[in-house]
Amino acid sequence: MEIVICPDAVQAGRLGADAITTLIRRKPDGVLGLATGSSPLGIYDELARRHEAGELSFANARGFTLDEYVGLATEHPETYHNVIRKDFVNRVDFADGAVRGPDGLSDDIPAFCRSYEEAIAAAGGIDLQILGIGTDGHIGFNEPGSSLASRTRIKTLTKQTRIDNARFFGGDIDQVPTHCITQGLGTIMAARHVVLVASGHGKAEAVHQLAEGSVSAMWPGTILQHHPHVTVLLDEAAASRLQLSDYYRETYHAKPAWQGL
Ligand code: GLP
C-alpha cells in the first residue's frame, strides 16, 4: 500500500487523475470503477478539465459504479446513478451505456447482483478502482462486519453512515435510505489497481486503521492491505493520525520517477 501525503486535496485529485490518464492513454478501452461521494471530486474535476483541454478522451472507456441506494426514485438527484453523471460522466465523452451501476429499484436484487458481477467479469474486470472511505472505515458501502470476501449484494447502512450522508438529503436522516447495493470487498479486491482518496480530519482515524491497523471486518478498508497495488492519496488532515507519516513522505520523495503510481 503506497501512502502519498499531499499538501491539499487539489494535489491529491491531480495525482488520482494522473493515474487514470496514464491508464486510458495506455488502454483506451480501460475499465474504471467509479466511486461517488465528495472524496473523488478533485479527481473528476481534474479529468473533466483535461478532457475539455483536448488532452484525454473516454470515448472507448467503460465504467462500473461502486454502489447505489435501494429504493430511491429514478429521478431522485441523490441516486448514485444521477450523482456520478453530474459529477463526472456527463462532463467527459463516455459513450452511451458505457458506465453502468447497481439497480436500486430491481425487483430481484440477488439476481441483479449476480448479473452485475458477471458484467464486470465480461468487461475484463476493473483496471482501476477509485475509492473514498467512510468515517467508520467502510469502502463502497461495505459497513463494519462485512465479509472480507463479499461480492455485490444488498447491505443495511449503519446509523453513522446515514448521519454522514444526511447532508445530501436536506440534513434529514429519515430521508436517507436504509439499504444499498454495493460491490463487495472481494469485488473491490479483484480490481487491478485501487486508488483511495481521503481528506479532512474526519477521515484520520479510518485512514490510520486502513494503513496501520489489523486487518479486520470492523474496519473493512483494511482488507486492502492484502491487495498488491493500492495507492492512498491523502491531504495533511486525513494523514494526521498516521504513525509512520515521516516514512511515507520520505519514501514518496525518494521514489524513482519511472515507477509512477
Ligand atoms: C459513502 C459512499 C462511499 C464513499 C464514502 C465517503 O457513503 N458509499 O463510496 O467513499 O461514503 O463519502 P465522502 O467521500 O463523501 O466522504
Boltz pocket constraint, residues with backbone or C-beta under 6 A from the ligand:
constraints:
  - pocket:
      binder: B
      contacts: [[A, 35], [A, 36], [A, 37], [A, 38], [A, 39], [A, 40], [A, 66], [A, 67], [A, 131], [A, 132], [A, 133], [A, 134], [A, 135], [A, 138], [A, 139], [A, 140], [A, 141], [A, 161], [A, 165]]
      max_distance: 6.0
